[in-house]
């Protein structure tokens, strides 16, 4: 390594370390967690060992019962039983109480035969499905969370099937997140493009003022902005009051504008608008005003000059702005959480739910992984089709 | 499209008569070349050098500026009551310092700016309500204004596409336009992949490809280096001669104006100071601003002491100089004498010139083809004399006392320009 190269490396080292600690490592941990779950495997190694050669249908045998009884007791003493039970419960619901109760009652039995003892504690121990669930939960590496996140399940025979229709949550949610984000991107473009055009073609003083207006939301707390939308949009809010005053809406027929998808779309469009305006504006600024004059002198009216000369030159800005808004939108959390109500929730809100409330970090990781994959695919598509590089010819 | 063509037909009778040409033929030619190009054998200007137009009577007022003024802020006028006539087929240059309003004039002619007052007419027709795209004027912009996202071929095809030509015809015309500017085979390049000179040729080709009668150029060579600029100056002049189009060219480079133009209009502060062929402008400036702006000159401030016909006696710091009266002046008027540095002789045969004075050499500079000698004469320092670097040019040295002389015809009495530095 040459001296300048070493110098450059040394200068970037703090940033690399910071990014590694605060971004790469947590991200990697979550992604690993979505496929790797050693809790059951660590707690019940002997039991799982006994179940390895088992056919899944017959009785697992006294040795398995003995190992399970011993290891459940030990897990209870080491206070890991709760985590083990909840992992098993995710594979087969109802198993949590079976496991917890059995472990408590097993203290009263100094010795076997363990099969009889456990069957005596709970009939479920005689069901091969219980043992299959333990075996499944004992896999260190599992696609379970990803199957779950894609509304799929593994049947007892090992094949993969869709969840029953009433339990399909995540695919419709992902679809909703993508379409809503696309809609917000479209709205931002429709609202932001004319503004960017106005600013790019305004005299310097006014351009600075208008740009300040666009940037104003950046300097205001996101929470304040979002709650102001609640003030504006709620049933007794400003917008509804106005509509009633004008007579467009009856007083008893006030429109629900917030705590639903409308609220999410309105507030998110507002929050994300600067991310569209700024890249488009910076591209427009680089287009010499003579371009449109030249088009006019060559015989083109404004519509044609705009479509053939101006618009194509702003495409890289439109692409960059759209990508930015879309990627931010599909991962947006706080605005839907505050103004989305029941129907306005996006995938990030479910990720947060699994992180904070259900504590199913594996599923949260899997949902996050799917989101990450969506963004990556989109970016690659954009790069391939839109060709950012091809646009920069000036 | 159809409507404005009809409009041309309707106003045709009054147009045609003024120019002494059969009205319908003239009108439809004008309309066609602007709006609906028909096969070029019988339309405005063909890109084929053999069909050069011969100037016809009545073409002297092809483009007319009639008391045109322009103000951006409503107070200061960028262009002041400007009158200008440009003949069909002429190469006219608007020459002036930056901020003199010459580009504004061009933009108003192209329709990209609107005159505050006054009328611009092209071929007798007022352009007041004609938008730029209907004027059919080819325009070359200062920084080319090529469309960077289109290939050279698409750039050139754009005006043809707008006019609804079919693709085969477009291709043929694009090819011919590229031949004209000697860029054959570059159709598929993008402007960004071309050199500055090539880009400028493409811009010129694009302004010509739809065969306009009038082509405007706004300092098109400003961004190029000197050699390339010279090459393109000759190229533009060749194209002008081959096609016979009317060209209006804007520049602040007097050399460029002299090389290319049939006539040069020297513009200052929104008005034309003098409009004349280049040689006249150089040899016979009738305003001191023009004398200063075109070429180098020596300016001696003085006061008129006597007038005898064309010749004035002028007192310059107590010395009497005989000079040619160019502007009206009376005894006692303050004036400025303009003397070209190459018209001054050093150590002439005694008695050869009416104006002979003693001078002290301040410094001598060798610049290749000539020597620049600065002397103090009549109490005025920095009086420049150019001695051609030919065999036997008399060597002068700094500090020498020499005798210099010039004829009354080479010292021109001009207005005492108040703004002169």
Boltz contact constraints between the chains, C-beta under 6 A:
constraints:
  - contact:
      token1: [A, 290]
      token2: [B, 141]
      max_distance: 6.0
  - contact:
      token1: [A, 290]
      token2: [B, 145]
      max_distance: 6.0
  - contact:
      token1: [A, 291]
      token2: [B, 145]
      max_distance: 6.0
  - contact:
      token1: [A, 293]
      token2: [B, 112]
      max_distance: 6.0
  - contact:
      token1: [A, 294]
      token2: [B, 141]
      max_distance: 6.0
  - contact:
      token1: [A, 294]
      token2: [B, 145]
      max_distance: 6.0
  - contact:
      token1: [A, 296]
      token2: [B, 132]
      max_distance: 6.0
  - contact:
      token1: [A, 296]
      token2: [B, 133]
      max_distance: 6.0
  - contact:
      token1: [A, 297]
      token2: [B, 110]
      max_distance: 6.0
  - contact:
      token1: [A, 297]
      token2: [B, 132]
      max_distance: 6.0
  - contact:
      token1: [A, 297]
      token2: [B, 139]
      max_distance: 6.0
  - contact:
      token1: [A, 298]
      token2: [B, 158]
      max_distance: 6.0
  - contact:
      token1: [A, 298]
      token2: [B, 159]
      max_distance: 6.0
  - contact:
      token1: [A, 299]
      token2: [B, 133]
      max_distance: 6.0
  - contact:
      token1: [A, 299]
      token2: [B, 159]
      max_distance: 6.0
  - contact:
      token1: [A, 299]
      token2: [B, 162]
      max_distance: 6.0
  - contact:
      token1: [A, 300]
      token2: [B, 162]
      max_distance: 6.0
  - contact:
      token1: [A, 301]
      token2: [B, 133]
      max_distance: 6.0
  - contact:
      token1: [A, 309]
      token2: [B, 147]
      max_distance: 6.0
  - contact:
      token1: [A, 312]
      token2: [B, 149]
      max_distance: 6.0
  - contact:
      token1: [A, 313]
      token2: [B, 149]
      max_distance: 6.0
  - contact:
      token1: [A, 393]
      token2: [B, 148]
      max_distance: 6.0
  - contact:
      token1: [A, 393]
      token2: [B, 190]
      max_distance: 6.0
  - contact:
      token1: [A, 393]
      token2: [B, 192]
      max_distance: 6.0
  - contact:
      token1: [A, 394]
      token2: [B, 148]
      max_distance: 6.0
